[in-house]
Amino acid sequence: MSQEESTMEAKKGIPKSHLSEIMGDRKIKIADVLRCTNIGRNTCARVYQEKDMEKMTLGTFINLCDGLGVSLNELLEYHPEKRYNPETRECEEY
């Protein structure tokens, strides 16, 4: 999947994980990820499946990045729903 395709799939306001693509490219299993990080199996599965990621701590994602040797930008993708307009001093929908 190209970067453009994955960007198009990411929904505004919902974090998108690239963990499954990283694992697939490197041919590694969840057990391998757990061995290299300090996160639990359920947490790893939630990132892999992109479930309730907005409730996770930054430390979880940093541990994954460190264990996999990737940047936060390579692991996660996020497109905001709103943006601040300095002229009107209001938040606007994208």
QUITA-V530015 format. One line per field, one symbol per residue. phi: phi as a letter, one per 40 degrees, with the letter a starting at -180 (. if undefined). burial: I if it has 24 or more other ideal C-beta (glycine too) atoms within 12 Angstrom, else O. A space follows every 50 residues. Layout:
BEGIN
phi = ???
burial = ???
END
This chain:
BEGIN
phi = .cccccccccccgbcbcbdcccccccfbbddcccccbbbcdccccccdcf bfccccccdcccccccccgbcccccbbabccbacbcccfbcbcc
burial = OOOOOOOOOOOOOOIIIIIOIIIOOOOOOIOOIIOOIOIOOOIIOIIIOI OOIOOIOOOIIOIIIOIIOIOOOOIIIOOOOOOOOOOOOOOOOO
END
